[in-house]
Amino acid sequence: FTIANGATTAIDGLEIRGAAGGVNNAGNLTFANDLLDANTGAGLANSGTLSVSDSTISGNGGGIVNSGTVSISNSTISGNNHSSNGGGISNSGTINITNCTIANNNAANKNNGTGNGGGIYNGGSAVITLTGATVTGNSAVSGGGIFNGGTLTATNSTLSGNTAQTGGGGILNTGTLTLANSTITGDSAQKSGGGIANSGSLALTASTISNDTSQRSAAA
């Protein structure tokens, strides 16, 4: 299903299951009350402007791949698997996420041992804002919950039970990361930073980091 550049489209109540890919948007798309499930390619690929609400994107070959502008609310992105970066969401544009669950996604390439951001991959110039989000049970080689190389702000959000084979069970940050009134708990990494592995800029306000584990260095 493709929306061309310049087109304006509203989709409500659509189900796409078991296809080669879900929806490819280069225009202006409003996507509500929809289900994208078990597609071999990405559930949603966006290079235009996309609004997603009250929808489920699950079991695809990557949940959302974005190079445009996206807002997501009251939706679930779960059980997606990508052999590179961003099992649930791979972002090189701008995304606002509100009251969403991003769960049990995976980013890993078994052939070469790479894969960043099981739940969310946020690239070098990309921007993501999380408000009231839950990122849980995701896995990757690095950055089990989130890999952030761009700018990411999380407010009133929870990361829990995410795992990384190397660093950053909850978050691996090489960019600019701001956490406010958020909780990172029960995440794990085999090497470093069970909760957060940080080599970028990190600001924490009124947040909790607890019960995260790593085998080789400090859990946080």
N, C-alpha and C positions, 0 to 999 in steps of 0.2 A: 504494500500500500504506500504510494508515493504522493506527497503534496509538493507541487512545483513552486519555485521561487516566484513570489508575488501573489500567490493564491492565499485566500483566507478560508479556513475550514473549521467547522465544529463537529466533533465526533462524540456521541453519547451512547453508551450501552453496547459498544463493539467488543467482540471476542475474536482474537486471532490465536489459533493454537496449531503447533506443529508445522509451521511454514518455514521457508528458508530464512525469512526475516519478518519483523513486525511492521513498524511504521517508519518511513523515512520522510522527514519534514524539512523542506527548504523554505517554506512560506511562513504563514502565521496560523498556528494550530491551537485550538482549544480542545483538550482531551479529558473527558469526564466520565466516571462510572464505567470504565473499560477494563478489559482483561487481556493481557498479552502473556501467553503461557507456552513454554516448551518449544519455542522457535529456535532454530539452529543458529541464526544470526542474532544481532542485537534486537531487543524488544522495541526500543525507540532510538532512532538516530536523528539528531537535530542539528541543523546548521542555520535555522531561522529563528523564529520566536515561538516558544512552546509553553503552554499552561497545562499542567496535569493536576487533576483533583479526584479524590475518591476512587482511585484506580489501583489495580494490582498488576505488577510486572514481575513474573516469576518463572524460573526454570529455563531462561533463555541463554544464548551464547553471549552474555553481557546484557545488563539491564538497560541502562541509558548511556548512550555515547553522545556527548554534546560539544559542539564548537560554536554555538550561538548563545541565545539567552533563554533560560528556563526558570519557571516557578513551579514548585511541586508542593501540594498540600494534602493532608489527610489520606496518604497513599502508602502502600507497602511495596517494597522492592526486595524480593527474597529469592534465594536458591538459584541465583544466576551464576554462571561460570564463564570466565574469560581466560584464555591462555596467555594473556599479556597483562595489561594494567586495567584495574577497575572492574571487578566482578559485578558489583551493583551499579556503580556510576563511574564513568570515565569522562573527565571534564577538562576541556581546553578553552572554555568560554566563561559564562557567568551563570550561576545557579543559586536560587533562593529555595530553601527546603524548610517547610513548616509542618509540625505535627505529623511526621512520617516515621515509619519503621523501615530500617535497612538491615536485613537479617540473613545470615546463613549463605552469604555470597562468597565466591572464591575467585582469587586471581593467582594462577600458577601455571607455568609451563613445565611439564614433566620432562621434556626433552633437554632443556638447557638450564633448568633450575632458577628461572626468573619469574617475576610477577609481583607487582606492587599494588597495594590498596585493595584488599578483598572487598570491603564495603564501598569505599570511595577512593578514587584516584583523582587528585587535583593537580594539574600540570603547572609548569613554571610561571606562566603569566595569567593563570586562571583564578577565578574568585568564586568561593562558595560561602554562603551564610546558612547556618543551621539554627533553627529555633524550635525548641520542644521536640527534638528528634531523638530517636533511639537507634543506636548502631550496635548490633549484638550478634555474636556467633559467627562472625565473618573470619575468613582466613586468607593468608597470602604468604609469599616468601618474605616480604617485608611490608610493614604497615598493615597488620591484619585487619584492623577496623578502618583506618584512614591512612593514606599516604598523601602528605601535603607538600608540594613544591612551590605552590603559589601563595595565595592569601585565603585563609580560612578562619571564620569566626563562628564559634558555637556558644549558644546561650540557652540555659535551661534544658540542656541535653544530657544524655547518658550514653556512655560507651561501656559495654560489659561483655565478658566472655569471648573476646576476639583473640586470635592467635596468629603469631608470625614465626616462620621457620628461622629467621635471622633476628632483625631488630624491630622494635615498635609494635608490640602486641596490640595495644590500643591505637596509638598514633605514631607514625614516623614522620617527623617534621624537618624539612630542609628549607622551608619558606618562612612565611609570617603567620603565626598561629595565635589566636586569642580565644581563651576559654573563660566564660563568665557563668557563675551559678550552675556549673555542670559537674557531673560525676564520672570518673573513670575508675572502674572496679572489676576485679576478676579477670583481667586480661593477662596474656602470657606470651613470652618470646623465648626462643631457645638460646639466644645469645644475649642481647642487651635491650633494656628499656621495656619491661613487661607492660607498663602503662603508657609511657611516652619515651621515645628516643628522639632527642632534640639536637640538631646541629644548625638550627636557624634562629629565628626570633620568636620568643615565647612569652606571652603575658597571661597570668592566671589571676582571676578575681573571684573570691568567694566560691571556690571549687574544691572538690574532694577527690583525692587519688588514694585508693586503698585496695589492699589484697591483690595487687598485681605481682606477677612473678617473672623472673628471668634466671637463667642458669649461670650466666657468666659475669654479670655486673648488676649495678643497682636497678631495682625493679622499676623505679620511676624514670 
